[in-house]
């Protein structure tokens, strides 16, 4: 999603020197780097239709070409695609290719929103607190039981990202190592 349409093919498959303005040297793409492993494509729904065709071809054949090169390369890559948009709705609107959808949907994992997984909140609070404890002025910050109860009552419309940013904010603003509901 963060890659401009014009650079997607180069980012995914690589390019050779001189393939376009600014291509000063050969570069392997993400597919070559992930060969034998896994490549995660986040926000797959934001991929333009032309790029979807190229990705679909790669998924079908395992073959690709670097931009500006005629040589066909092969890669064995597991693709994990991520979206928070219903791709069937995008297909109906003509914004996502049905053939690509069926290649990607081989094994689907649906992760419910955070408000449906309230029991995960204490674990996530603890995880983010440990991960970002360096933002606090205290050695071992933690959240009070009251804080955790309040966090479990909130619906978190921004899901885990909102919770993560909230924890960072709390750690920076904490006036004691035991962060309370205030």
Protein Blocks (a to p, Z undefined) as FASTA:
>chain_A
ZZcfklmmmmmnopaehkaghiabccddfklmmgoiacddehkllpcfklmmmmmmmmmn
opacdehiabdcddddddddddfbdfklmmmnopacfklmmmmmmpacddddfklmmmlm
mmmmmmmmmmmmmmpmbfbgcddfklmmmmmmpgolnlmmlmmmmmmmmmmmpcbfbdcf
ZZ
